[in-house]
Amino acid sequence: MTTYRVTILGFKYVNTRLSGQLQTEGVAHANRCGVCILCACSELRLLLLSLLSPPNPNWTSCEGGYVRDTKQNGLSASLEASKEELESLSEIAHQIRRDIVAMIQSAKTGHLGPSLSCVEILVSLYFDRMNHTPKDPGWSDRDRLVLCKGHAAPTLYATLAHAGYFDQEVLLSLRKTGSILQGHPTRVTPGVDVSTGSLGQGLSVANGIALAARLDGKSYRVFALTGDGECDEGQIWEAAMTASHLGLSNVTVIIDRNGVQSDDATERIKKKEPLDRKWRSFGWQVLEIDGHNFMQIHHSFDVAEWTTDRPTVIIARTVKGKGLSFLEGDANSHNIAFSEEDLDWAMDELGQPEPET
């Protein structure tokens, strides 16, 4: 029996090839403490965890849904498959950004900047990570998403449409009277599990869903996508304390850390940093990644899934208004619609979608 031991991501991880299970042996040190050189590079440490840990489950499309195959064996084969799959995600993200712009322009209102910053995160969830079935949205064993930052509904709607929950033509009905696509998510939309919009409440709901899974003996996971400005809300921290206390390892929080909220930079509205240490002090495993890098997102979800003794929060560093250079990092992009001239400019900058091969 061969055992590999490595101090990384704040824990001593032990991988035993015989059992094929990843175990945490106890807190070793905080990220970037200077003890472990790997702490200087998030992508490297995530990749190393993948190499030292059980093979990445292959994600496959099955009839009516998306289910990852956890029975596949062979570390190198699974890693190569992941690379090929992740390359295709950028094409989906490209088209979704164009859809978001068109949707908000059609509605003449909408939260453009925060919708563009979380595209890669939602694409990764629905096309690489979550088990779900568009033909049966109420499938009891599906993974759940709570879009805590409900104002980014255009991204969720476009992602659901591309996944097959409803026709893509419906996207241009955003915010229209009688539409299934309202300004914030509601359960009238196929694929939406939780109606959201009141900031700070989503993680509490995610905790309740995760606890129900435990009580029902279910293995599904719950993902909660929050905004960094949303971390101003006290209920976020009450929910963080609760999830840690209950050991809800089936909860993964992703913070869209674009650094800008509705009025100004987050650090000028209410200081958030050191955000990683705050979450860690509440008993969470903390990962920090580039929120526009599909490989980093993929590996961070792997680490979250392999961690069984605590919930995980992924601080995803992103850019508000990503993809439109004239809006990137600008608080004015939070809620905006384009003139016809600006729309042409935006679509030209986003370019034509790449043809599928």
C-alpha positions as a Markdown table, in Angstrom:
| # | Residue | x | y | z |
|---|---|---|---|---|
| 1 | Met | 0.0 | 0.0 | 0.0 |
| 2 | Thr | 1.5 | 3.4 | -1.1 |
| 3 | Thr | 0.6 | 6.5 | 0.8 |
| 4 | Tyr | 1.2 | 10.0 | -0.4 |
| 5 | Arg | 1.2 | 12.9 | 2.1 |
| 6 | Val | 1.2 | 16.6 | 1.2 |
| 7 | Thr | 0.5 | 19.8 | 3.1 |
| 8 | Ile | -1.6 | 22.0 | 0.8 |
| 9 | Leu | -4.6 | 24.3 | 0.9 |
| 10 | Gly | -4.3 | 24.6 | 4.6 |
| 11 | Phe | -4.6 | 20.9 | 5.4 |
| 12 | Lys | -2.5 | 17.8 | 5.4 |
| 13 | Tyr | -4.0 | 15.6 | 2.7 |
| 14 | Val | -3.3 | 11.9 | 2.8 |
| 15 | Asn | -4.0 | 9.9 | -0.3 |
| 16 | Thr | -3.9 | 6.1 | -0.1 |
| 17 | Arg | -3.8 | 4.4 | -3.5 |
| 18 | Leu | -5.3 | 1.3 | -2.0 |
| 19 | Ser | -8.5 | 3.0 | -0.7 |
| 20 | Gly | -8.6 | 5.7 | -3.3 |
| 21 | Gln | -10.0 | 8.2 | -0.7 |
| 22 | Leu | -8.9 | 11.6 | 0.2 |
| 23 | Gln | -8.8 | 12.4 | 3.9 |
| 24 | Thr | -7.9 | 15.5 | 5.9 |
| 25 | Glu | -5.5 | 14.9 | 8.7 |
| 26 | Gly | -5.9 | 18.3 | 10.4 |
| 27 | Val | -5.1 | 21.9 | 9.9 |
| 28 | Ala | -1.5 | 22.5 | 9.1 |
| 29 | His | -1.2 | 26.1 | 8.2 |
| 30 | Ala | -3.1 | 28.9 | 6.4 |
| 31 | Asn | -2.8 | 29.7 | 2.7 |
| 32 | Arg | 0.2 | 31.7 | 1.7 |
| 33 | Cys | 1.9 | 31.1 | 5.0 |
| 34 | Gly | 5.3 | 30.7 | 3.5 |
| 35 | Val | 5.8 | 27.2 | 4.8 |
| 36 | Cys | 4.6 | 25.5 | 1.6 |
| 37 | Ile | 5.8 | 26.9 | -1.7 |
| 38 | Leu | 2.7 | 25.5 | -3.4 |
| 39 | Cys | 0.6 | 28.1 | -1.6 |
| 40 | Ala | 2.0 | 30.7 | -3.9 |
| 41 | Cys | 0.1 | 29.3 | -6.9 |
| 42 | Ser | -3.5 | 28.4 | -6.6 |
| 43 | Glu | -3.6 | 26.7 | -10.0 |
| 44 | Leu | -0.6 | 24.5 | -9.2 |
| 45 | Arg | -1.8 | 23.4 | -5.8 |
| 46 | Leu | -5.3 | 22.5 | -7.3 |
| 47 | Leu | -3.6 | 20.6 | -10.1 |
| 48 | Leu | -1.4 | 18.7 | -7.7 |
| 49 | Leu | -4.4 | 17.8 | -5.6 |
| 50 | Ser | -5.9 | 16.3 | -8.7 |
| 51 | Leu | -2.8 | 14.2 | -9.4 |
| 52 | Leu | -2.6 | 12.9 | -5.8 |
| 53 | Ser | -6.3 | 12.2 | -5.4 |
| 54 | Pro | -8.8 | 9.9 | -6.9 |
| 55 | Pro | -9.4 | 10.1 | -10.6 |
| 56 | Asn | -11.6 | 12.9 | -11.8 |
| 57 | Pro | -15.1 | 11.5 | -12.6 |
| 58 | Asn | -15.9 | 11.8 | -16.3 |
| 59 | Trp | -18.9 | 14.0 | -17.1 |
| 60 | Thr | -21.2 | 12.5 | -19.7 |
| 61 | Ser | -24.4 | 13.4 | -21.3 |
| 62 | Cys | -27.1 | 10.8 | -20.8 |
| 63 | Glu | -30.6 | 10.6 | -22.1 |
| 64 | Gly | -32.5 | 13.6 | -20.7 |
| 65 | Gly | -29.7 | 14.9 | -18.5 |
| 66 | Tyr | -26.1 | 15.5 | -17.4 |
| 67 | Val | -24.6 | 12.9 | -15.1 |
| 68 | Arg | -20.9 | 12.5 | -14.2 |
| 69 | Asp | -19.7 | 8.9 | -14.3 |
| 70 | Thr | -17.9 | 8.2 | -11.1 |
| 71 | Lys | -17.1 | 4.6 | -12.1 |
| 72 | Gln | -14.5 | 5.4 | -14.7 |
| 73 | Asn | -11.0 | 4.3 | -13.8 |
| 74 | Gly | -7.6 | 5.5 | -15.0 |
| 75 | Leu | -6.1 | 8.8 | -13.8 |
| 76 | Ser | -4.4 | 9.9 | -17.0 |
| 77 | Ala | -7.4 | 9.1 | -19.2 |
| 78 | Ser | -9.8 | 11.0 | -17.0 |
| 79 | Leu | -7.5 | 14.0 | -16.9 |
| 80 | Glu | -7.3 | 14.1 | -20.7 |
| 81 | Ala | -11.1 | 13.8 | -21.0 |
| 82 | Ser | -11.5 | 16.7 | -18.6 |
| 83 | Lys | -9.2 | 18.9 | -20.7 |
| 84 | Glu | -11.2 | 18.1 | -23.8 |
| 85 | Glu | -14.5 | 18.8 | -22.1 |
| 86 | Leu | -13.3 | 22.0 | -20.5 |
| 87 | Glu | -12.1 | 23.4 | -23.9 |
| 88 | Ser | -15.7 | 23.2 | -25.2 |
| 89 | Leu | -17.0 | 25.2 | -22.3 |
| 90 | Ser | -15.4 | 28.4 | -23.5 |
| 91 | Glu | -17.6 | 28.2 | -26.7 |
| 92 | Ile | -20.7 | 28.0 | -24.6 |
| 93 | Ala | -19.6 | 30.9 | -22.4 |
| 94 | His | -18.9 | 33.0 | -25.4 |
| 95 | Gln | -22.5 | 32.6 | -26.8 |
| 96 | Ile | -24.0 | 33.1 | -23.3 |
| 97 | Arg | -22.3 | 36.5 | -23.0 |
| 98 | Arg | -23.8 | 37.5 | -26.3 |
| 99 | Asp | -27.2 | 36.2 | -25.1 |
| 100 | Ile | -26.9 | 38.2 | -21.9 |
| 101 | Val | -26.3 | 41.5 | -23.8 |
| 102 | Ala | -29.2 | 40.8 | -26.2 |
| 103 | Met | -31.6 | 39.9 | -23.4 |
| 104 | Ile | -30.9 | 43.0 | -21.4 |
| 105 | Gln | -31.0 | 45.2 | -24.4 |
| 106 | Ser | -34.4 | 43.7 | -25.3 |
| 107 | Ala | -35.7 | 44.4 | -21.8 |
| 108 | Lys | -34.2 | 47.8 | -21.7 |
| 109 | Thr | -33.0 | 47.1 | -18.2 |
| 110 | Gly | -31.0 | 44.5 | -16.3 |
| 111 | His | -27.9 | 43.8 | -14.3 |
| 112 | Leu | -25.3 | 43.5 | -17.0 |
| 113 | Gly | -22.0 | 43.7 | -15.1 |
| 114 | Pro | -22.7 | 41.1 | -12.4 |
| 115 | Ser | -24.2 | 38.8 | -15.0 |
| 116 | Leu | -21.1 | 38.9 | -17.1 |
| 117 | Ser | -18.8 | 38.2 | -14.2 |
| 118 | Cys | -20.2 | 34.8 | -13.3 |
| 119 | Val | -20.6 | 33.2 | -16.8 |
| 120 | Glu | -17.8 | 30.7 | -16.4 |
| 121 | Ile | -19.0 | 29.7 | -13.0 |
| 122 | Leu | -22.5 | 28.8 | -14.1 |
| 123 | Val | -21.3 | 27.2 | -17.3 |
| 124 | Ser | -19.0 | 25.0 | -15.3 |
| 125 | Leu | -21.7 | 24.0 | -12.9 |
| 126 | Tyr | -24.3 | 23.1 | -15.5 |
| 127 | Phe | -22.0 | 21.6 | -18.2 |
| 128 | Asp | -19.2 | 20.1 | -16.1 |
| 129 | Arg | -20.2 | 19.6 | -12.5 |
| 130 | Met | -23.8 | 19.2 | -11.6 |
| 131 | Asn | -26.0 | 16.1 | -12.0 |
| 132 | His | -29.3 | 17.4 | -13.5 |
| 133 | Thr | -32.0 | 16.5 | -16.0 |
| 134 | Pro | -33.5 | 19.2 | -18.2 |
| 135 | Lys | -36.3 | 16.8 | -19.3 |
| 136 | Asp | -37.1 | 16.2 | -15.6 |
| 137 | Pro | -36.3 | 19.3 | -13.7 |
| 138 | Gly | -37.8 | 17.9 | -10.5 |
| 139 | Trp | -35.6 | 14.8 | -10.5 |
| 140 | Ser | -35.1 | 14.1 | -6.7 |
| 141 | Asp | -31.4 | 13.2 | -7.0 |
| 142 | Arg | -30.3 | 16.2 | -8.9 |
| 143 | Asp | -27.7 | 18.6 | -7.6 |
| 144 | Arg | -29.2 | 22.0 | -6.6 |
| 145 | Leu | -28.2 | 25.6 | -7.3 |
| 146 | Val | -29.2 | 28.6 | -5.2 |
| 147 | Leu | -28.4 | 31.8 | -7.1 |
| 148 | Cys | -28.1 | 33.9 | -4.0 |
| 149 | Lys | -27.1 | 36.9 | -6.2 |
| 150 | Gly | -30.5 | 36.7 | -7.9 |
| 151 | His | -29.9 | 39.9 | -10.0 |
| 152 | Ala | -27.5 | 37.8 | -12.2 |
| 153 | Ala | -30.6 | 35.9 | -13.4 |
| 154 | Pro | -29.8 | 36.6 | -17.1 |
| 155 | Thr | -26.8 | 34.4 | -16.8 |
| 156 | Leu | -28.7 | 31.6 | -15.2 |
| 157 | Tyr | -31.5 | 31.8 | -17.8 |
| 158 | Ala | -29.1 | 31.7 | -20.7 |
| 159 | Thr | -27.3 | 28.7 | -19.2 |
| 160 | Leu | -30.5 | 26.9 | -18.5 |
| 161 | Ala | -31.7 | 27.5 | -22.1 |
| 162 | His | -28.4 | 26.2 | -23.6 |
| 163 | Ala | -28.7 | 23.1 | -21.3 |
| 164 | Gly | -32.1 | 22.4 | -22.7 |
| 165 | Tyr | -34.6 | 23.5 | -20.0 |
| 166 | Phe | -36.5 | 25.7 | -22.5 |
| 167 | Asp | -36.1 | 27.2 | -26.0 |
| 168 | Gln | -33.4 | 29.8 | -26.5 |
| 169 | Glu | -35.9 | 32.0 | -28.3 |
| 170 | Val | -37.6 | 32.6 | -24.9 |
| 171 | Leu | -34.5 | 34.5 | -23.7 |
| 172 | Leu | -35.6 | 37.7 | -25.3 |
| 173 | Ser | -38.8 | 37.8 | -23.2 |
| 174 | Leu | -36.7 | 38.7 | -20.1 |
| 175 | Arg | -38.6 | 40.9 | -17.7 |
| 176 | Lys | -41.7 | 41.0 | -20.0 |
| 177 | Thr | -45.2 | 40.7 | -18.5 |
| 178 | Gly | -46.2 | 37.1 | -18.4 |
| 179 | Ser | -42.8 | 35.8 | -19.2 |
| 180 | Ile | -41.3 | 32.8 | -17.4 |
| 181 | Leu | -38.1 | 34.9 | -17.1 |
| 182 | Gln | -38.5 | 37.6 | -14.5 |
| 183 | Gly | -35.9 | 40.1 | -13.3 |
| 184 | His | -34.9 | 37.8 | -10.5 |
| 185 | Pro | -35.2 | 34.0 | -10.4 |
| 186 | Thr | -38.6 | 32.4 | -9.6 |
| 187 | Arg | -39.7 | 28.8 | -9.5 |
| 188 | Val | -42.0 | 29.4 | -12.5 |
| 189 | Thr | -38.8 | 29.0 | -14.6 |
| 190 | Pro | -37.9 | 25.4 | -15.5 |
| 191 | Gly | -34.7 | 24.5 | -13.7 |
| 192 | Val | -34.9 | 27.1 | -11.0 |
| 193 | Asp | -35.0 | 25.5 | -7.5 |
| 194 | Val | -35.2 | 28.6 | -5.4 |
| 195 | Ser | -36.7 | 32.1 | -5.9 |
| 196 | Thr | -34.1 | 34.6 | -4.9 |
| 197 | Gly | -33.3 | 38.3 | -5.0 |
| 198 | Ser | -33.3 | 39.3 | -1.3 |
| 199 | Leu | -29.5 | 39.4 | -0.7 |
| 200 | Gly | -28.2 | 37.4 | 2.2 |
| 201 | Gln | -30.9 | 34.8 | 2.4 |
| 202 | Gly | -29.7 | 32.3 | -0.2 |
| 203 | Leu | -27.1 | 30.5 | 1.9 |
| 204 | Ser | -29.6 | 29.8 | 4.6 |
| 205 | Val | -31.9 | 28.2 | 2.0 |
| 206 | Ala | -28.9 | 26.2 | 0.7 |
| 207 | Asn | -28.2 | 24.9 | 4.2 |
| 208 | Gly | -31.8 | 23.8 | 4.6 |
| 209 | Ile | -31.7 | 21.9 | 1.3 |
| 210 | Ala | -28.4 | 20.3 | 2.2 |
| 211 | Leu | -29.7 | 19.2 | 5.7 |
| 212 | Ala | -32.7 | 17.7 | 4.0 |
| 213 | Ala | -30.4 | 15.6 | 1.8 |
| 214 | Arg | -28.7 | 14.3 | 4.8 |
| 215 | Leu | -31.9 | 13.4 | 6.6 |
| 216 | Asp | -33.3 | 11.7 | 3.5 |
| 217 | Gly | -30.1 | 9.8 | 2.9 |
| 218 | Lys | -29.5 | 11.5 | -0.5 |
| 219 | Ser | -26.1 | 12.2 | -2.0 |
| 220 | Tyr | -26.9 | 15.3 | -4.0 |
| 221 | Arg | -24.8 | 18.5 | -3.5 |
| 222 | Val | -25.9 | 22.1 | -3.1 |
| 223 | Phe | -24.1 | 25.0 | -4.7 |
| 224 | Ala | -24.7 | 28.6 | -3.6 |
| 225 | Leu | -23.5 | 31.4 | -5.8 |
| 226 | Thr | -23.2 | 34.6 | -3.9 |
| 227 | Gly | -21.9 | 38.1 | -4.7 |
| 228 | Asp | -19.1 | 39.7 | -2.8 |
| 229 | Gly | -21.2 | 42.7 | -2.0 |
| 230 | Glu | -23.7 | 40.3 | -0.5 |
| 231 | Cys | -21.2 | 39.5 | 2.2 |
| 232 | Asp | -22.2 | 42.8 | 3.8 |
| 233 | Glu | -25.3 | 41.0 | 4.9 |
| 234 | Gly | -25.3 | 39.6 | 8.5 |
| 235 | Gln | -27.4 | 36.6 | 7.6 |
| 236 | Ile | -24.6 | 35.3 | 5.4 |
| 237 | Trp | -22.4 | 34.9 | 8.4 |
| 238 | Glu | -25.1 | 33.4 | 10.5 |
| 239 | Ala | -25.6 | 30.8 | 7.8 |
| 240 | Ala | -21.9 | 30.3 | 7.5 |
| 241 | Met | -21.7 | 29.5 | 11.2 |
| 242 | Thr | -24.6 | 27.1 | 10.9 |
| 243 | Ala | -23.2 | 25.2 | 7.9 |
| 244 | Ser | -19.9 | 24.7 | 9.7 |
| 245 | His | -21.6 | 23.7 | 13.0 |
| 246 | Leu | -23.7 | 21.1 | 11.2 |
| 247 | Gly | -20.7 | 19.9 | 9.1 |
| 248 | Leu | -22.6 | 20.4 | 5.8 |
| 249 | Ser | -19.9 | 19.2 | 3.5 |
| 250 | Asn | -22.4 | 18.9 | 0.7 |
| 251 | Val | -22.7 | 22.7 | 0.6 |
| 252 | Thr | -20.3 | 24.6 | -1.7 |
| 253 | Val | -20.4 | 28.4 | -1.7 |
| 254 | Ile | -18.9 | 30.2 | -4.7 |
| 255 | Ile | -18.3 | 34.0 | -4.1 |
| 256 | Asp | -18.3 | 36.0 | -7.3 |
| 257 | Arg | -15.4 | 38.3 | -6.1 |
| 258 | Asn | -15.5 | 40.9 | -8.8 |
| 259 | Gly | -14.6 | 43.7 | -6.3 |
| 260 | Val | -17.5 | 46.0 | -7.3 |
| 261 | Gln | -21.0 | 46.3 | -6.0 |
| 262 | Ser | -23.9 | 48.4 | -7.1 |
| 263 | Asp | -22.5 | 51.8 | -6.0 |
| 264 | Asp | -18.7 | 51.5 | -5.7 |
| 265 | Ala | -15.8 | 49.2 | -5.0 |
| 266 | Thr | -16.6 | 46.7 | -2.3 |
| 267 | Glu | -13.7 | 47.7 | -0.2 |
| 268 | Arg | -15.0 | 51.3 | -0.1 |
| 269 | Ile | -18.5 | 50.4 | 0.8 |
| 270 | Lys | -17.6 | 47.9 | 3.5 |
| 271 | Lys | -14.2 | 46.3 | 3.8 |
| 272 | Lys | -14.2 | 42.6 | 3.1 |
| 273 | Glu | -10.6 | 41.6 | 3.2 |
| 274 | Pro | -9.1 | 39.4 | 4.4 |
| 275 | Leu | -12.1 | 37.5 | 3.1 |
| 276 | Asp | -10.4 | 34.1 | 3.1 |
| 277 | Arg | -9.4 | 34.3 | 6.8 |
| 278 | Lys | -12.9 | 35.4 | 7.8 |
| 279 | Trp | -14.5 | 32.3 | 6.2 |
| 280 | Arg | -11.8 | 30.1 | 7.5 |
| 281 | Ser | -12.4 | 31.3 | 11.0 |
| 282 | Phe | -16.0 | 30.2 | 10.7 |
| 283 | Gly | -14.7 | 26.6 | 10.1 |
| 284 | Trp | -14.9 | 26.5 | 6.3 |
| 285 | Gln | -12.4 | 25.1 | 3.8 |
| 286 | Val | -11.4 | 28.1 | 1.7 |
| 287 | Leu | -10.1 | 27.9 | -1.9 |
| 288 | Glu | -9.2 | 30.9 | -4.0 |
| 289 | Ile | -9.2 | 30.7 | -7.8 |
| 290 | Asp | -9.5 | 32.7 | -11.0 |
| 291 | Gly | -13.2 | 32.7 | -11.6 |
| 292 | His | -12.8 | 32.9 | -15.4 |
| 293 | Asn | -10.4 | 29.9 | -15.6 |
| 294 | Phe | -12.4 | 26.7 | -16.4 |
| 295 | Met | -9.6 | 24.4 | -15.2 |
| 296 | Gln | -9.2 | 26.1 | -11.9 |
| 297 | Ile | -13.0 | 26.1 | -11.4 |
| 298 | His | -13.1 | 22.4 | -12.3 |
| 299 | His | -10.4 | 21.4 | -9.8 |
| 300 | Ser | -11.8 | 23.5 | -7.0 |
| 301 | Phe | -15.1 | 21.7 | -7.3 |
| 302 | Asp | -13.1 | 18.4 | -7.2 |
| 303 | Val | -11.5 | 19.4 | -3.9 |
| 304 | Ala | -14.8 | 20.6 | -2.5 |
| 305 | Glu | -16.4 | 17.2 | -3.3 |
| 306 | Trp | -13.6 | 15.2 | -1.8 |
| 307 | Thr | -13.8 | 17.2 | 1.5 |
| 308 | Thr | -16.2 | 15.4 | 3.8 |
| 309 | Asp | -15.7 | 17.1 | 7.2 |
| 310 | Arg | -16.7 | 20.7 | 6.5 |
| 311 | Pro | -18.3 | 22.9 | 3.9 |
| 312 | Thr | -16.2 | 24.6 | 1.2 |
| 313 | Val | -16.2 | 28.2 | 0.0 |
| 314 | Ile | -14.6 | 29.1 | -3.3 |
| 315 | Ile | -13.5 | 32.7 | -3.6 |
| 316 | Ala | -13.6 | 33.2 | -7.4 |
| 317 | Arg | -11.7 | 36.3 | -8.5 |
| 318 | Thr | -13.6 | 37.7 | -11.4 |
| 319 | Val | -14.1 | 40.9 | -13.4 |
| 320 | Lys | -17.4 | 42.8 | -13.4 |
| 321 | Gly | -18.6 | 43.3 | -16.9 |
| 322 | Lys | -16.2 | 40.6 | -18.2 |
| 323 | Gly | -15.9 | 40.6 | -22.0 |
| 324 | Leu | -16.7 | 44.2 | -22.6 |
| 325 | Ser | -13.6 | 46.3 | -22.1 |
| 326 | Phe | -15.4 | 49.5 | -21.9 |
| 327 | Leu | -17.4 | 48.2 | -18.9 |
| 328 | Glu | -15.0 | 46.0 | -17.1 |
| 329 | Gly | -14.6 | 46.9 | -13.4 |
| 330 | Asp | -17.1 | 49.7 | -13.7 |
| 331 | Ala | -19.8 | 50.1 | -11.0 |
| 332 | Asn | -21.9 | 51.8 | -13.6 |
| 333 | Ser | -22.3 | 48.5 | -15.4 |
| 334 | His | -24.3 | 47.1 | -12.5 |
| 335 | Asn | -27.7 | 47.9 | -14.0 |
| 336 | Ile | -27.5 | 49.2 | -17.5 |
| 337 | Ala | -29.0 | 48.9 | -21.0 |
| 338 | Phe | -27.4 | 49.9 | -24.3 |
| 339 | Ser | -28.3 | 52.4 | -27.0 |
| 340 | Glu | -28.5 | 50.8 | -30.4 |
| 341 | Glu | -25.0 | 52.2 | -31.2 |
| 342 | Asp | -23.6 | 50.8 | -28.0 |
| 343 | Leu | -25.3 | 47.5 | -28.6 |
| 344 | Asp | -23.5 | 47.2 | -32.0 |
| 345 | Trp | -20.2 | 48.1 | -30.3 |
| 346 | Ala | -20.7 | 45.4 | -27.6 |
| 347 | Met | -21.6 | 42.7 | -30.1 |
| 348 | Asp | -18.6 | 43.6 | -32.2 |
| 349 | Glu | -16.3 | 43.4 | -29.2 |
| 350 | Leu | -17.8 | 40.0 | -28.2 |
| 351 | Gly | -17.3 | 38.8 | -31.8 |
| 352 | Gln | -19.1 | 36.1 | -33.6 |
| 353 | Pro | -19.5 | 32.7 | -31.8 |
| 354 | Glu | -17.0 | 30.1 | -32.8 |
| 355 | Pro | -18.5 | 27.3 | -35.0 |
| 356 | Glu | -18.8 | 24.0 | -33.2 |
| 357 | Thr | -16.6 | 21.2 | -34.5 |
